[in-house]
Amino acid sequence: MTDRCLILLEHVSKTFPGVKALQDVSFSIDKGEIHALLGENGAGKSTLIKILAGTHTPDEGSVIYIEGEKISSLTPITAVQKGIAVTYQDFSLFPNLSVAENIAISTVLEENKSVVDWKDIRRIAQAAIDRIGEDIDIDARLGGFSVAKQQLVAIARALVYDAKLIILDEPTSSLSAGEVANLFIIIHELKSKGISVLFISHKLDEVFEVADRMTIMRDGQYMGTFNTKDMDTQKVIALMVGRSIEFEREESKSVTDTVLLEVENLSKKGNYADISFTLHKGEILGITGLVGAGRTEICETLFGLESCDSGKIILDGQPVAFKNTSQAVEAGISFIPEDRQTQGLVLANTVEDNITMNVLGQLTNNIGNIDEKKQREQAMKYIDMLNLRPPFPDMLVSKLSGGNQQRVVIAKWIAVDPKLLIIDEPTNGVDVGAKEEIHNILRDLAKKGIGIIMVSSELPEILAVSDRILVMRRGRIVAEFKGGDATQEAIMKEALL
């Protein structure tokens, strides 16, 4: 162990009933280092983070050193005291409280004070904001800020406790390109101050841009730690999934001449304007553009979540105007939202409950009770199809990794056998191997005649999967490409003009 070493893990393992989540993992994180942690969903990254955060206790024989000190018992409190702070994907913030309260209120709880010194709260919060070099109103309600600003508040909160290691779990999943660039500036400023960052992301281009070293895991096992400059994308993917993956475009043979959906001059003030397009049966229509371009709002209108001010929606030749989502589902439309945790899942229920909740009427017996055997068969069908890990139908969805939660949402909406599937950011927070599987699932659905609208910010995904591509900018469609004719440069030029 060198003087540069901040944290050293030796032979760390973690066993849950029936599952070996981690097996003999050993690696180190240096002081002032940006260290990426990579692996497919289910590789053990989340378990490792929770061990470092003190919320999981490793198996006997596991050893953790922090600045040379052997830690016999790491709890959430001791983890914070030792300088370890975790910013989870959902931030774990309170949107109804002020920025200052979110940053500093824990200090009050920790000190068990009966009276809150609001002047002190504001002083602590302002000092933390100043450390990240941002201009954020600490008295403003947090919920009024963008996701990017909330991310920075979460980082500032970590600095209140003089964090030596900040763990960032999928920090860029909901950020625009400009917001990602700003976050990376903050990360490098933290590094310059001697603070280490453990960066967990499925976006390999970002990892290569920001990380000094990377540790790769597969199926709970340590595959190695490498200098980023010595690696390339294919080497990383091969170590993560055990095979090489290329997101190559496949020539579609599923698009028919039959128009499934027509959208004519759809407008909603402040969201989008004069939106017109068609979708054929068996076609995958990609919609891309910068975050905030109006893509999601169009999807929500098509699914009956939002109403439009003007325009027409024609499905299978019939005008439709859905007042609610139930009407849209009855008409044969499924919508997989970007935010799986708040919009797509019942986290307190099991995998089986979530997958089958939309088709329970098909799983009843002669007296109207749910046929548990049919329900289990239905759940296992999609667990196997989507390679859900671990493959346990009785497992609570809240216990799954983000990528596996995404697979459950997809299974839930595929199960209703839709004629039109709308999917918003289909591989958000999903590992590279699962991305390939999801892309193949979408292609297979298109071959069955299902029309698919796919919203994605990931241009390689848009190019690989789409038969046609619409580019949006400031609420309007500004360009259309045939899938085989588009390039990343051409799309970005239209999105940014």
C-alpha positions in Angstrom: 0.0 0.0 0.0 1.5 3.4 -1.0 1.0 6.8 0.5 -1.1 7.7 -2.6 -3.7 5.0 -1.7 -7.0 6.2 -0.3 -9.0 3.0 -0.2 -7.8 -0.6 -0.6 -10.2 -3.5 -0.9 -8.8 -7.0 -0.4 -10.8 -10.2 -1.0 -14.2 -8.5 -0.6 -17.1 -10.8 -1.1 -20.8 -10.6 -0.4 -23.4 -13.3 -0.4 -27.1 -13.0 -0.4 -29.5 -15.9 -0.1 -28.9 -18.0 -3.2 -26.7 -15.3 -4.9 -22.9 -14.6 -4.7 -23.1 -10.9 -5.5 -19.3 -10.3 -5.1 -16.5 -12.8 -5.1 -13.0 -12.0 -4.0 -12.8 -8.4 -5.3 -9.5 -6.6 -4.7 -8.5 -3.1 -6.0 -7.4 0.3 -4.8 -8.5 3.9 -5.3 -5.8 6.6 -5.1 -6.0 10.0 -3.6 -7.1 12.7 -6.1 -8.0 10.1 -8.7 -11.0 9.8 -11.0 -11.6 6.0 -11.0 -14.3 4.4 -13.1 -16.2 1.3 -12.0 -17.5 -0.6 -15.0 -19.6 -3.7 -15.5 -22.9 -5.0 -16.8 -26.0 -4.7 -14.6 -25.8 -7.4 -12.1 -22.0 -7.4 -12.2 -21.8 -6.3 -8.5 -21.2 -2.6 -8.8 -24.2 -1.5 -6.7 -23.3 -4.1 -4.0 -19.7 -2.8 -3.9 -20.9 0.8 -3.6 -23.2 -0.1 -0.7 -20.3 -1.9 1.1 -18.2 1.3 0.8 -21.2 3.4 2.0 -21.6 1.1 5.0 -25.2 -0.1 4.1 -24.0 -3.7 3.3 -21.7 -5.7 5.5 -19.2 -7.8 3.4 -18.7 -11.5 4.1 -16.1 -12.7 6.6 -12.6 -12.5 5.3 -13.2 -9.2 3.4 -10.7 -6.4 4.3 -11.1 -2.7 3.7 -8.3 -0.1 4.4 -9.0 3.6 4.4 -5.8 5.7 4.4 -3.9 2.7 5.7 -6.3 2.0 8.6 -7.9 -1.4 8.6 -11.7 -0.9 9.0 -13.3 -3.7 11.0 -16.8 -2.4 10.7 -18.0 0.1 8.2 -21.5 1.7 8.9 -23.2 4.6 7.2 -22.0 6.9 9.9 -18.4 5.7 10.0 -18.3 5.8 6.2 -19.2 9.5 6.3 -16.8 10.1 9.1 -14.0 8.5 7.0 -14.8 10.8 4.1 -16.9 8.5 1.9 -20.0 10.1 0.3 -22.3 8.6 -2.3 -24.4 10.5 -4.8 -27.0 7.9 -6.0 -28.7 8.0 -9.3 -31.9 9.4 -7.7 -29.8 11.9 -5.7 -31.9 11.2 -2.5 -32.7 14.9 -2.1 -35.8 16.7 -0.9 -37.3 18.8 -3.7 -39.7 20.7 -1.4 -36.9 22.0 0.8 -34.4 24.7 0.0 -31.0 24.2 -1.4 -29.5 25.1 2.0 -31.7 22.7 3.8 -30.8 19.9 1.5 -27.1 20.5 1.9 -26.8 21.2 5.6 -29.8 19.8 7.5 -28.0 16.5 8.1 -25.5 18.4 10.3 -28.4 19.4 12.6 -29.6 15.8 12.8 -26.1 14.5 13.4 -25.5 16.9 16.3 -29.0 16.2 17.7 -29.8 19.9 18.1 -33.2 20.9 19.4 -33.1 24.3 17.8 -32.0 24.9 14.2 -29.5 27.7 13.7 -30.6 28.9 10.3 -27.7 31.3 10.0 -25.4 28.4 10.5 -27.3 26.2 8.0 -26.9 29.0 5.3 -23.2 29.4 6.1 -22.5 25.7 5.8 -24.5 25.5 2.5 -22.9 28.5 0.9 -19.4 27.3 1.8 -20.2 24.0 0.1 -21.6 25.7 -3.0 -18.6 27.9 -3.2 -16.3 24.9 -3.1 -17.8 23.6 -6.4 -17.6 27.0 -7.9 -21.3 27.3 -8.8 -23.7 30.2 -8.5 -26.8 28.6 -7.0 -29.3 30.4 -4.8 -29.2 28.5 -1.5 -32.6 29.9 -0.4 -34.4 28.7 -3.5 -36.6 25.5 -3.4 -34.5 22.6 -4.8 -37.4 21.3 -7.0 -37.3 24.4 -9.1 -33.9 23.6 -10.4 -32.9 21.4 -13.4 -31.6 17.9 -12.9 -28.1 19.1 -13.6 -28.3 21.7 -10.8 -29.7 19.1 -8.4 -26.8 16.9 -9.2 -24.4 19.7 -8.2 -26.3 20.2 -5.0 -25.9 16.5 -4.2 -22.1 16.9 -4.7 -22.0 20.0 -2.6 -23.8 18.1 0.2 -21.1 15.5 0.1 -18.4 18.2 0.6 -20.0 19.4 3.8 -18.5 16.3 5.5 -15.0 16.9 4.0 -15.5 14.0 1.6 -12.3 12.3 0.5 -14.1 10.0 -1.9 -17.3 11.0 -3.8 -19.0 8.1 -5.5 -21.1 9.2 -8.5 -23.6 6.6 -9.6 -24.7 7.2 -13.2 -24.4 11.0 -12.8 -25.0 11.9 -16.4 -28.0 9.7 -17.2 -30.4 12.7 -17.4 -28.0 15.5 -18.4 -27.6 17.3 -21.7 -24.2 17.4 -23.4 -23.5 20.8 -22.1 -24.5 19.8 -18.6 -22.2 16.8 -18.8 -19.3 19.0 -19.8 -19.9 21.3 -16.8 -20.1 18.3 -14.5 -16.8 17.1 -15.8 -15.2 20.5 -15.0 -16.5 20.1 -11.4 -15.1 16.6 -11.2 -11.7 17.8 -12.3 -11.8 20.6 -9.8 -12.5 18.1 -7.1 -9.5 16.0 -8.3 -7.3 19.1 -8.2 -8.2 19.5 -4.5 -7.1 16.0 -3.8 -10.7 14.5 -3.6 -11.1 11.1 -5.3 -14.1 10.3 -7.5 -15.5 6.8 -8.1 -17.4 7.2 -11.4 -20.0 4.6 -12.3 -21.4 4.9 -15.8 -22.5 2.8 -18.8 -21.5 5.5 -21.2 -18.0 4.4 -22.2 -17.2 7.6 -24.2 -17.6 9.6 -20.9 -15.4 7.1 -19.0 -12.6 7.5 -21.6 -13.0 11.3 -21.3 -12.9 11.7 -17.6 -11.3 8.7 -15.8 -7.7 8.1 -14.9 -8.1 4.4 -14.2 -10.9 1.9 -14.6 -11.9 -1.2 -12.7 -14.0 -3.8 -14.6 -16.3 -6.4 -13.1 -18.2 -9.3 -14.5 -20.7 -11.5 -12.7 -19.5 -10.3 -9.3 -15.9 -11.0 -10.1 -12.9 -8.6 -10.5 -11.6 -8.6 -14.1 -8.8 -6.1 -13.6 -7.8 -2.4 -13.0 -6.3 -0.6 -16.0 -5.0 2.8 -17.0 -7.6 4.4 -19.2 -5.0 5.5 -21.7 -4.1 1.8 -22.3 -7.7 0.7 -23.1 -10.1 1.1 -26.0 -13.9 0.5 -26.2 -13.7 -3.1 -27.6 -11.2 -4.2 -24.9 -13.5 -2.8 -22.2 -16.6 -4.4 -23.6 -14.9 -7.8 -24.0 -13.9 -7.7 -20.4 -17.4 -6.6 -19.2 -19.5 -9.1 -21.2 -17.0 -11.7 -22.4 -17.5 -10.9 -26.0 -17.1 -8.2 -28.6 -20.1 -6.0 -29.3 -20.6 -3.6 -32.3 -23.8 -1.5 -32.6 -24.1 -1.9 -36.3 -27.1 -0.9 -38.3 -29.2 -3.8 -39.7 -31.1 -3.3 -42.9 -34.8 -3.5 -42.0 -37.1 -5.9 -43.8 -40.0 -5.4 -41.5 -41.3 -1.9 -42.7 -44.7 -2.3 -44.5 -46.6 0.1 -46.7 -49.4 0.2 -44.2 -49.6 3.5 -42.2 -50.2 2.8 -38.5 -50.1 6.3 -37.1 -50.5 9.8 -38.6 -49.7 12.9 -36.6 -50.9 16.2 -38.2 -49.9 19.7 -37.1 -49.8 18.7 -33.4 -49.1 21.7 -31.1 -48.9 22.5 -27.4 -47.8 25.9 -26.3 -44.5 25.9 -24.5 -43.8 22.3 -25.5 -43.9 21.6 -29.3 -45.4 23.1 -32.4 -46.6 21.9 -35.9 -45.5 18.3 -35.4 -46.4 16.1 -38.4 -45.1 12.6 -39.2 -46.3 9.1 -40.1 -45.4 5.7 -38.7 -45.8 2.5 -40.7 -46.4 -1.0 -39.3 -43.2 -2.7 -38.6 -41.2 0.5 -38.6 -38.9 1.9 -35.9 -39.0 5.6 -36.0 -36.2 7.3 -34.0 -36.7 10.7 -32.5 -33.7 12.6 -31.2 -32.5 16.1 -30.3 -31.2 17.9 -27.3 -32.8 17.4 -23.9 -35.7 19.8 -23.7 -36.5 19.7 -27.4 -40.0 18.5 -26.8 -39.5 14.8 -27.6 -40.9 13.3 -24.4 -43.9 15.8 -24.4 -45.0 14.4 -27.8 -44.8 10.9 -26.5 -46.9 11.8 -23.5 -49.5 13.4 -25.7 -49.7 10.3 -27.9 -50.3 8.1 -24.8 -53.0 10.3 -23.2 -50.8 11.7 -20.4 -51.0 15.2 -21.8 -53.4 17.0 -24.1 -52.5 19.0 -27.1 -53.8 22.5 -28.0 -54.4 21.6 -31.7 -53.7 19.0 -34.4 -54.8 15.5 -35.2 -53.7 12.0 -34.2 -54.9 9.2 -36.5 -54.4 5.6 -35.4 -55.2 2.8 -37.8 -57.1 5.2 -40.0 -59.3 6.5 -37.1 -59.0 9.9 -35.4 -58.2 9.5 -31.7 -58.2 11.9 -28.8 -57.3 10.1 -25.6 -58.5 11.6 -22.4 -56.4 9.2 -20.3 -53.8 6.5 -20.5 -56.4 3.7 -20.2 -58.0 4.7 -23.5 -54.6 4.7 -25.1 -53.8 1.2 -23.8 -57.2 -0.1 -25.0 -56.4 1.3 -28.4 -53.2 -0.7 -28.5 -50.5 1.8 -27.4 -47.8 1.1 -24.9 -45.5 3.7 -23.4 -42.2 2.9 -21.7 -41.2 6.2 -19.9 -37.7 7.4 -19.3 -38.1 7.6 -15.5 -38.7 4.0 -14.7 -38.7 4.4 -10.9 -41.5 7.0 -10.6 -43.5 6.3 -13.7 -42.8 2.7 -14.8 -42.6 0.5 -11.7 -44.2 -0.3 -8.4 -41.0 -0.6 -6.5 -42.5 -2.2 -3.4 -43.9 -5.1 -5.5 -42.2 -8.1 -6.9 -40.8 -8.6 -10.4 -43.7 -11.0 -11.2 -46.3 -8.4 -10.0 -44.8 -5.7 -12.1 -44.5 -7.7 -15.3 -48.1 -9.1 -15.1 -50.0 -6.1 -13.7 -51.3 -5.0 -17.1 -52.5 -8.4 -18.2 -54.0 -9.8 -15.0 -57.4 -10.1 -16.8 -55.8 -12.7 -19.0 -54.5 -14.7 -16.1 -57.7 -15.5 -14.2 -59.4 -18.8 -13.8 -63.0 -19.8 -14.2 -64.1 -18.2 -10.9 -62.3 -14.9 -11.5 -59.2 -15.5 -9.3 -55.7 -15.0 -10.6 -54.2 -18.3 -11.8 -50.9 -18.2 -10.0 -49.4 -20.9 -12.3 -50.3 -18.8 -15.4 -49.0 -15.7 -13.7 -45.6 -17.3 -12.9 -45.3 -18.7 -16.4 -46.0 -15.2 -17.9 -43.4 -13.6 -15.6 -40.8 -16.3 -16.4 -41.4 -15.9 -20.1 -40.2 -12.3 -20.0 -37.6 -12.8 -17.3 -36.0 -15.3 -19.7 -36.6 -13.2 -22.8 -34.9 -10.1 -21.4 -32.2 -12.0 -19.5 -33.2 -10.5 -16.1 -30.7 -11.0 -13.4 -31.1 -12.4 -10.9 -34.0 -14.4 -12.5 -36.2 -14.4 -9.4 -39.9 -13.6 -10.0 -40.4 -13.1 -6.2 -37.7 -10.5 -5.8 -38.7 -7.0 -5.0 -38.1 -4.7 -8.0 -36.6 -2.1 -5.6 -33.7 -4.6 -5.0 -32.8 -4.8 -8.7 -30.1 -2.7 -10.4 -31.2 0.2 -12.6 -30.7 -1.7 -15.8 -32.7 -4.7 -14.6 -35.5 -2.5 -13.5 -35.6 -1.1 -17.0 -35.9 -4.7 -18.3 -38.9 -5.2 -16.0 -40.6 -2.1 -17.4 -40.1 -3.3 -21.0 -41.5 -6.7 -20.1 -44.5 -5.1 -18.5 -45.5 -3.2 -21.6 -44.5 -5.9 -24.2 -46.8 -8.3 -22.3 -49.9 -6.3 -23.5 -49.1 -7.1 -27.1 -49.4 -3.5 -28.4 -49.7 -2.4 -32.0 -47.8 0.8 -31.2 -44.9 0.9 -28.7 -43.5 4.2 -27.6 -40.2 3.9 -25.7 -38.4 6.9 -24.2 -34.6 6.4 -23.7 -34.8 2.6 -23.9 -31.3 1.9 -22.6 -30.9 4.7 -20.1 -28.7 3.3 -17.3 -28.4 0.0 -19.1 -25.1 -1.8 -19.7 -23.6 -2.3 -23.1 -24.6 -6.0 -23.3 -28.2 -5.4 -22.3 -28.3 -2.5 -24.9 -27.6 -5.1 -27.6 -30.4 -7.3 -26.2 -32.9 -4.5 -26.0 -32.1 -3.4 -29.6 -32.7 -6.9 -30.8 -36.0 -7.1 -28.9 -37.1 -3.9 -30.6 -36.2 -5.3 -34.0 -38.0 -8.5 -33.3 -41.1 -6.6 -32.2 -41.0 -4.6 -35.5 -40.8 -7.8 -37.4 -44.1 -8.8 -35.9 -45.7 -5.7 -37.4 -45.6 -3.5 -34.3 -44.9 0.2 -35.0 -42.2 1.6 -32.7 -41.4 5.2 -31.7 -38.0 5.3 -30.0 -36.8 8.5 -28.3 -33.1 8.5 -27.6 -30.3 10.9 -26.9 -27.7 8.3 -27.8 -26.9 8.8 -31.4 -25.2 5.4 -31.9 -28.4 3.8 -30.7 -30.6 6.0 -33.0 -28.4 5.2 -36.0 -28.2 1.4 -35.2 -31.9 0.8 -34.6 -34.0 3.4 -36.5 -35.5 2.9 -40.0 -36.2 6.7 -40.1 -34.9 9.5 -37.9 -36.6 12.7 -36.9 -34.5 15.5 -35.4 -36.2 18.0 -33.0 -35.0 21.4 -32.0 -36.9 23.8 -29.7 -40.2 22.0 -30.0 -40.1 21.5 -33.8 -39.1 18.7 -36.2 -36.2 20.3 -38.2 -34.9 17.3 -40.2 -35.8 13.8 -41.3 -33.3 11.1 -42.4 -33.6 7.6 -43.6 -31.7 5.4 -41.1 -29.0 4.4 -43.6 -28.4 7.9 -44.8 -27.8 9.6 -41.4 -24.6 10.3 -39.6 -23.9 11.6 -36.1 -22.4 14.8 -37.5 -25.5 15.5 -39.7 -27.9 14.9 -36.8 -26.0 17.0 -34.3 -25.7 19.9 -36.9 -29.5 19.9 -37.2 -30.0 19.6 -33.4 -27.7 22.4 -32.6 -28.4 25.0 -35.3 
